[in-house]
Amino acid sequence: MDLFQYKNAVLHCEDVSIESLAEKGIPTPFYLYSLNTLKTHYKKVYNAFGALQPVICFSVKSCNNVHLLNELAALGSGMDIVSGGELFMVKSSNTDLSKVVFAGVGKSEEEITDAINSGVGYINIESVQELQRVQFIAGNLKRETNVLIRILPDILDEKTNEKTRTGYKGAKFGIDYAEVKLLIRDNHDHPYVNIRGLHCHIGSPISSYTFYEECINKMVQLVEELKAENIFLKVLNIGGGFPANYTDNDNFSWESFAGPINRLLEPYVKNEGFKIILEPGRSISANTGILVTKVLYIKKSGDKNIVIVDAGMTNLIRPAMYGAFHYIWPVHPDVAHVLAKRNYPVEQEGLVKYDVVGPICESSDYLAKDRELPPLQQGDYVAIFTTGAYGMVMASNYNLQVKPAELMVDGDKVYSIRERETQDDLIRKMVKSEL
Ligand SMILES: *Cc1c(COP(=O)(O)O)cnc(C)c1O
């Protein structure tokens, strides 16, 4: 659930009418975030795993606006980063850097140096050579640094999109489970690089808690085997990948999802002082945002109704890239088509089947295919829901489209939190100079 609801037949974000925003002359498309949805979802995730007193490291790659990061940091959130750029963003925010975890298979020497100098909480190690490089750099800097070993657990949730699976054998992420024990045994007493524990992220979104159970069991087995050799790990980072509500008809319950995970990990927290880290992204940010777009043209193509809107794959690439489903509905439907719940399929009379497409010259530029919607007209504003995660962060300038603005609502107040790009921005860096 989120705070995007129809009031008097008009879609509101918290107490703000989205129609009034569009009519104020804010150019479409734009992203709009609900601050109180962000906060509620952070608390939902924290409370679900509250028995573990976890450190929540929000996945910055899912949604990276510094103002939203500051709001999460104020609630106590740490950050999960995957690049030097994200490290820079997090350093520009109010985040406590000791609550930052740094993952990614291809960290450069500069990124590792920056992470160590910045005092990030943990670097997640994804290969043997990376560990060696971190040891070398930390040794040169004479700075202690804490790391977690990211295991590749050989776990596959077949329901996860092929393009967002990370934990199967042969994936590029982490270190083969079978190699990890020896690696830790050989490296646990390095003078500058402390191996504090294990990390795992099995993909997203993960459809059932059972995959986390499977993964945690593998992590715990390693912990126990190493303990028998007097090597004591104290941190388990179980990653992210918790689901978001892309429709209202999933009966997801945080209680039944997190309960079994808590029961597995609680003894380690209560009896052995383990620190548990979670890296939720979409479960916090996805429902926080919508993309508002306008109908430019409607036409027929064969027997298809094509509705062309001013947002495309350069604003939201998930449908084109993953075949992802995003709920779409007009901002101000006629009374017969006001939506109480975002269930799909929609049980209403008088809907029309549309392909919703963007302006990009690329045949994959679809936002939805064969989607039943209320009859649309040129100029209608349309909301694309659950786009707070992997929306704006994946926006591009393809076709020389400018990146859209980001707005944030808090109650009845609206803030601009990122200006729309200008066409000058598109050529600003094209400076010719002889080298
Ligand atoms: C992407 C990512 C996450 C977040 O995934 P969500 O599905 O958004 O929760 C967490 N950890 C790592 C290492 C990631 O790459």
The ligand as an SDF file (V2000), in Angstrom:
LIG
                    3D

 15 15  0  0  0  0  0  0  0  0999 V2000
   20.1030   -4.3220   -5.9950 C   0  0  0  0  0  0  0  0  0  0  0  0
   20.6440   -4.7950   -4.7170 C   0  0  0  0  0  0  0  0  0  0  0  0
   19.8700   -4.7590   -3.5570 C   0  0  0  0  0  0  0  0  0  0  0  0
   18.4360   -4.2750   -3.5180 C   0  0  0  0  0  0  0  0  0  0  0  0
   17.5330   -5.0750   -4.2090 O   0  0  0  0  0  0  0  0  0  0  0  0
   15.9720   -4.7420   -4.0750 P   0  0  0  0  0  0  0  0  0  0  0  0
   15.2770   -5.7430   -4.9130 O   0  0  0  0  0  0  0  0  0  0  0  0
   15.7600   -3.3710   -4.5900 O   0  0  0  0  0  0  0  0  0  0  0  0
   15.6210   -4.8520   -2.6240 O   0  0  0  0  0  0  0  0  0  0  0  0
   20.4530   -5.1640   -2.3750 C   0  0  0  0  0  0  0  0  0  0  0  0
   21.7330   -5.6020   -2.3420 N   0  0  0  0  0  0  0  0  0  0  0  0
   22.5110   -5.6620   -3.4470 C   0  0  0  0  0  0  0  0  0  0  0  0
   23.9010   -6.1300   -3.3330 C   0  0  0  0  0  0  0  0  0  0  0  0
   21.9890   -5.2600   -4.6710 C   0  0  0  0  0  0  0  0  0  0  0  0
   22.7650   -5.3270   -5.7700 O   0  0  0  0  0  0  0  0  0  0  0  0
  1  2  1  0
  2  3  1  0
  2 14  2  0
  3  4  1  0
  3 10  2  0
  4  5  1  0
  5  6  1  0
  6  7  2  0
  6  8  1  0
  6  9  1  0
 10 11  1  0
 11 12  2  0
 12 13  1  0
 12 14  1  0
 14 15  1  0
M  END
$$$$
